Amino acid sequence: MTKPRHPALFDLRPPLDPTPALKRALKAALGRSELSRDQVADRMNELAEAEGLGRRITKPILDGWTKPGSERLPGPVWLLFLCHVLNDFTPVKALAEVAGLQVIGPRDQALLAWARAEESKRRADRRARAALLSLENEKP
């Protein structure tokens, strides 16, 4: 009779391979676009040319990036070009989420900056109150 196996530490962590999540996000982003994959490839190539890159992207390459069994994935530059062309950064978000991170847009960046400033202000107010209390408690 075998003893029940207790989960090991590494059994509890989420998978770190971003490939499935990235492929799903790429496929979804391309599916939401009004552009055909040929048009997406053309626009990505325009960006690549403007950036001085010699490589070119084709529809079969885009198809490989979304095919579940394929090992093909875009490099970071091509991923960003794709996201810019589609105006959809969910593939970058999918990568970040696998690492336990979040991607935030301009509004959330501004909100975060405000929250940090507010937190700093509150800490400064507490220090000021403590200093005032210390002054008030001094014996003349």
C-alpha positions as protocol buffer text, in pm:
chain_id: "A"
residue {
  index: 1
  type: MET
  ca { x: 0 y: 0 z: 0 }
}
residue {
  index: 2
  type: THR
  ca { x: 140 y: 341 z: -95 }
}
residue {
  index: 3
  type: LYS
  ca { x: 136 y: 633 z: 141 }
}
residue {
  index: 4
  type: PRO
  ca { x: -49 y: 941 z: 21 }
}
residue {
  index: 5
  type: ARG
  ca { x: 203 y: 1187 z: -115 }
}
residue {
  index: 6
  type: HIS
  ca { x: 213 y: 1530 z: 41 }
}
residue {
  index: 7
  type: PRO
  ca { x: 261 y: 1811 z: -207 }
}
residue {
  index: 8
  type: ALA
  ca { x: 618 y: 1930 z: -231 }
}
residue {
  index: 9
  type: LEU
  ca { x: 702 y: 2298 z: -232 }
}
residue {
  index: 10
  type: PHE
  ca { x: 744 y: 2303 z: -610 }
}
residue {
  index: 11
  type: ASP
  ca { x: 405 y: 2134 z: -662 }
}
residue {
  index: 12
  type: LEU
  ca { x: 236 y: 2441 z: -514 }
}
residue {
  index: 13
  type: ARG
  ca { x: 388 y: 2707 z: -736 }
}
residue {
  index: 14
  type: PRO
  ca { x: 223 y: 2803 z: -1062 }
}
residue {
  index: 15
  type: PRO
  ca { x: 398 y: 2698 z: -1384 }
}
residue {
  index: 16
  type: LEU
  ca { x: 673 y: 2936 z: -1493 }
}
residue {
  index: 17
  type: ASP
  ca { x: 666 y: 2850 z: -1864 }
}
residue {
  index: 18
  type: PRO
  ca { x: 487 y: 3145 z: -2027 }
}
residue {
  index: 19
  type: THR
  ca { x: 447 y: 2969 z: -2364 }
}
residue {
  index: 20
  type: PRO
  ca { x: 83 y: 2851 z: -2334 }
}
residue {
  index: 21
  type: ALA
  ca { x: -40 y: 3182 z: -2187 }
}
residue {
  index: 22
  type: LEU
  ca { x: 154 y: 3385 z: -2443 }
}
residue {
  index: 23
  type: LYS
  ca { x: 27 y: 3178 z: -2736 }
}
residue {
  index: 24
  type: ARG
  ca { x: -333 y: 3214 z: -2613 }
}
residue {
  index: 25
  type: ALA
  ca { x: -290 y: 3590 z: -2571 }
}
residue {
  index: 26
  type: LEU
  ca { x: -128 y: 3626 z: -2916 }
}
residue {
  index: 27
  type: LYS
  ca { x: -408 y: 3430 z: -3080 }
}
residue {
  index: 28
  type: ALA
  ca { x: -676 y: 3631 z: -2898 }
}
residue {
  index: 29
  type: ALA
  ca { x: -514 y: 3967 z: -2980 }
}
residue {
  index: 30
  type: LEU
  ca { x: -480 y: 3875 z: -3348 }
}
residue {
  index: 31
  type: GLY
  ca { x: -840 y: 3751 z: -3346 }
}
residue {
  index: 32
  type: ARG
  ca { x: -968 y: 4081 z: -3205 }
}
residue {
  index: 33
  type: SER
  ca { x: -789 y: 4283 z: -3472 }
}
residue {
  index: 34
  type: GLU
  ca { x: -966 y: 4405 z: -3783 }
}
residue {
  index: 35
  type: LEU
  ca { x: -637 y: 4354 z: -3969 }
}
residue {
  index: 36
  type: SER
  ca { x: -558 y: 4031 z: -4149 }
}
residue {
  index: 37
  type: ARG
  ca { x: -241 y: 3850 z: -4046 }
}
residue {
  index: 38
  type: ASP
  ca { x: -83 y: 3956 z: -4376 }
}
residue {
  index: 39
  type: GLN
  ca { x: -162 y: 4321 z: -4292 }
}
residue {
  index: 40
  type: VAL
  ca { x: -27 y: 4276 z: -3940 }
}
residue {
  index: 41
  type: ALA
  ca { x: 297 y: 4131 z: -4080 }
}
residue {
  index: 42
  type: ASP
  ca { x: 326 y: 4419 z: -4329 }
}
residue {
  index: 43
  type: ARG
  ca { x: 283 y: 4681 z: -4056 }
}
residue {
  index: 44
  type: MET
  ca { x: 529 y: 4504 z: -3829 }
}
residue {
  index: 45
  type: ASN
  ca { x: 779 y: 4501 z: -4116 }
}
residue {
  index: 46
  type: GLU
  ca { x: 727 y: 4876 z: -4162 }
}
residue {
  index: 47
  type: LEU
  ca { x: 816 y: 4925 z: -3795 }
}
residue {
  index: 48
  type: ALA
  ca { x: 1117 y: 4695 z: -3829 }
}
residue {
  index: 49
  type: GLU
  ca { x: 1239 y: 4890 z: -4131 }
}
residue {
  index: 50
  type: ALA
  ca { x: 1193 y: 5221 z: -3948 }
}
residue {
  index: 51
  type: GLU
  ca { x: 1399 y: 5077 z: -3659 }
}
residue {
  index: 52
  type: GLY
  ca { x: 1672 y: 4954 z: -3892 }
}
residue {
  index: 53
  type: LEU
  ca { x: 1608 y: 4582 z: -3842 }
}
residue {
  index: 54
  type: GLY
  ca { x: 1681 y: 4356 z: -4137 }
}
residue {
  index: 55
  type: ARG
  ca { x: 1455 y: 4061 z: -4053 }
}
residue {
  index: 56
  type: ARG
  ca { x: 1102 y: 4036 z: -4187 }
}
residue {
  index: 57
  type: ILE
  ca { x: 788 y: 3879 z: -4045 }
}
residue {
  index: 58
  type: THR
  ca { x: 548 y: 3677 z: -4258 }
}
residue {
  index: 59
  type: LYS
  ca { x: 199 y: 3536 z: -4203 }
}
residue {
  index: 60
  type: PRO
  ca { x: 341 y: 3181 z: -4155 }
}
residue {
  index: 61
  type: ILE
  ca { x: 566 y: 3316 z: -3878 }
}
residue {
  index: 62
  type: LEU
  ca { x: 265 y: 3479 z: -3708 }
}
residue {
  index: 63
  type: ASP
  ca { x: 75 y: 3151 z: -3747 }
}
residue {
  index: 64
  type: GLY
  ca { x: 363 y: 2965 z: -3582 }
}
residue {
  index: 65
  type: TRP
  ca { x: 355 y: 3201 z: -3286 }
}
residue {
  index: 66
  type: THR
  ca { x: -9 y: 3108 z: -3216 }
}
residue {
  index: 67
  type: LYS
  ca { x: 5 y: 2734 z: -3296 }
}
residue {
  index: 68
  type: PRO
  ca { x: -20 y: 2534 z: -2969 }
}
residue {
  index: 69
  type: GLY
  ca { x: 227 y: 2261 z: -3067 }
}
residue {
  index: 70
  type: SER
  ca { x: 486 y: 2498 z: -3211 }
}
residue {
  index: 71
  type: GLU
  ca { x: 790 y: 2609 z: -3014 }
}
residue {
  index: 72
  type: ARG
  ca { x: 803 y: 2936 z: -3211 }
}
residue {
  index: 73
  type: LEU
  ca { x: 756 y: 3254 z: -3011 }
}
residue {
  index: 74
  type: PRO
  ca { x: 823 y: 3618 z: -3090 }
}
residue {
  index: 75
  type: GLY
  ca { x: 1133 y: 3778 z: -2948 }
}
residue {
  index: 76
  type: PRO
  ca { x: 1083 y: 4087 z: -2731 }
}
residue {
  index: 77
  type: VAL
  ca { x: 1119 y: 4336 z: -3018 }
}
residue {
  index: 78
  type: TRP
  ca { x: 871 y: 4153 z: -3240 }
}
residue {
  index: 79
  type: LEU
  ca { x: 632 y: 4111 z: -2949 }
}
residue {
  index: 80
  type: LEU
  ca { x: 632 y: 4486 z: -2890 }
}
residue {
  index: 81
  type: PHE
  ca { x: 595 y: 4558 z: -3262 }
}
residue {
  index: 82
  type: LEU
  ca { x: 296 y: 4322 z: -3275 }
}
residue {
  index: 83
  type: CYS
  ca { x: 137 y: 4485 z: -2971 }
}
residue {
  index: 84
  type: HIS
  ca { x: 187 y: 4832 z: -3120 }
}
residue {
  index: 85
  type: VAL
  ca { x: 39 y: 4729 z: -3455 }
}
residue {
  index: 86
  type: LEU
  ca { x: -262 y: 4570 z: -3286 }
}
residue {
  index: 87
  type: ASN
  ca { x: -284 y: 4841 z: -3018 }
}
residue {
  index: 88
  type: ASP
  ca { x: -330 y: 4550 z: -2779 }
}
residue {
  index: 89
  type: PHE
  ca { x: -78 y: 4474 z: -2505 }
}
residue {
  index: 90
  type: THR
  ca { x: -250 y: 4166 z: -2361 }
}
residue {
  index: 91
  type: PRO
  ca { x: 36 y: 3940 z: -2481 }
}
residue {
  index: 92
  type: VAL
  ca { x: 283 y: 4145 z: -2272 }
}
residue {
  index: 93
  type: LYS
  ca { x: 35 y: 4132 z: -1985 }
}
residue {
  index: 94
  type: ALA
  ca { x: 19 y: 3752 z: -2018 }
}
residue {
  index: 95
  type: LEU
  ca { x: 398 y: 3729 z: -1984 }
}
residue {
  index: 96
  type: ALA
  ca { x: 397 y: 3956 z: -1680 }
}
residue {
  index: 97
  type: GLU
  ca { x: 121 y: 3759 z: -1509 }
}
residue {
  index: 98
  type: VAL
  ca { x: 318 y: 3434 z: -1536 }
}
residue {
  index: 99
  type: ALA
  ca { x: 591 y: 3612 z: -1337 }
}
residue {
  index: 100
  type: GLY
  ca { x: 337 y: 3737 z: -1082 }
}
residue {
  index: 101
  type: LEU
  ca { x: 353 y: 4094 z: -1213 }
}
residue {
  index: 102
  type: GLN
  ca { x: 102 y: 4336 z: -1361 }
}
residue {
  index: 103
  type: VAL
  ca { x: 116 y: 4567 z: -1659 }
}
residue {
  index: 104
  type: ILE
  ca { x: -62 y: 4896 z: -1602 }
}
residue {
  index: 105
  type: GLY
  ca { x: -164 y: 5172 z: -1839 }
}
residue {
  index: 106
  type: PRO
  ca { x: -129 y: 5550 z: -1809 }
}
residue {
  index: 107
  type: ARG
  ca { x: -437 y: 5600 z: -1589 }
}
residue {
  index: 108
  type: ASP
  ca { x: -325 y: 5336 z: -1339 }
}
residue {
  index: 109
  type: GLN
  ca { x: 29 y: 5480 z: -1347 }
}
residue {
  index: 110
  type: ALA
  ca { x: -112 y: 5820 z: -1251 }
}
residue {
  index: 111
  type: LEU
  ca { x: -327 y: 5661 z: -980 }
}
residue {
  index: 112
  type: LEU
  ca { x: -24 y: 5476 z: -843 }
}
residue {
  index: 113
  type: ALA
  ca { x: 184 y: 5798 z: -841 }
}
residue {
  index: 114
  type: TRP
  ca { x: -98 y: 5974 z: -655 }
}
residue {
  index: 115
  type: ALA
  ca { x: -125 y: 5691 z: -400 }
}
residue {
  index: 116
  type: ARG
  ca { x: 251 y: 5696 z: -337 }
}
residue {
  index: 117
  type: ALA
  ca { x: 246 y: 6075 z: -292 }
}
residue {
  index: 118
  type: GLU
  ca { x: -53 y: 6045 z: -59 }
}
residue {
  index: 119
  type: GLU
  ca { x: 125 y: 5778 z: 146 }
}
residue {
  index: 120
  type: SER
  ca { x: 435 y: 6000 z: 171 }
}
residue {
  index: 121
  type: LYS
  ca { x: 223 y: 6295 z: 277 }
}
residue {
  index: 122
  type: ARG
  ca { x: 53 y: 6090 z: 550 }
}
residue {
  index: 123
  type: ARG
  ca { x: 391 y: 5967 z: 682 }
}
residue {
  index: 124
  type: ALA
  ca { x: 518 y: 6325 z: 687 }
}
residue {
  index: 125
  type: ASP
  ca { x: 202 y: 6435 z: 873 }
}
residue {
  index: 126
  type: ARG
  ca { x: 261 y: 6163 z: 1137 }
}
residue {
  index: 127
  type: ARG
  ca { x: 624 y: 6273 z: 1180 }
}
residue {
  index: 128
  type: ALA
  ca { x: 511 y: 6636 z: 1210 }
}
residue {
  index: 129
  type: ARG
  ca { x: 250 y: 6546 z: 1475 }
}
residue {
  index: 130
  type: ALA
  ca { x: 509 y: 6341 z: 1668 }
}
residue {
  index: 131
  type: ALA
  ca { x: 756 y: 6631 z: 1656 }
}
residue {
  index: 132
  type: LEU
  ca { x: 489 y: 6877 z: 1772 }
}
residue {
  index: 133
  type: LEU
  ca { x: 388 y: 6645 z: 2056 }
}
residue {
  index: 134
  type: SER
  ca { x: 752 y: 6619 z: 2156 }
}
residue {
  index: 135
  type: LEU
  ca { x: 781 y: 6999 z: 2160 }
}
residue {
  index: 136
  type: GLU
  ca { x: 462 y: 7037 z: 2362 }
}
residue {
  index: 137
  type: ASN
  ca { x: 582 y: 6783 z: 2618 }
}
residue {
  index: 138
  type: GLU
  ca { x: 916 y: 6959 z: 2671 }
}
residue {
  index: 139
  type: LYS
  ca { x: 966 y: 7122 z: 3005 }
}
residue {
  index: 140
  type: PRO
  ca { x: 1056 y: 7490 z: 2981 }
}
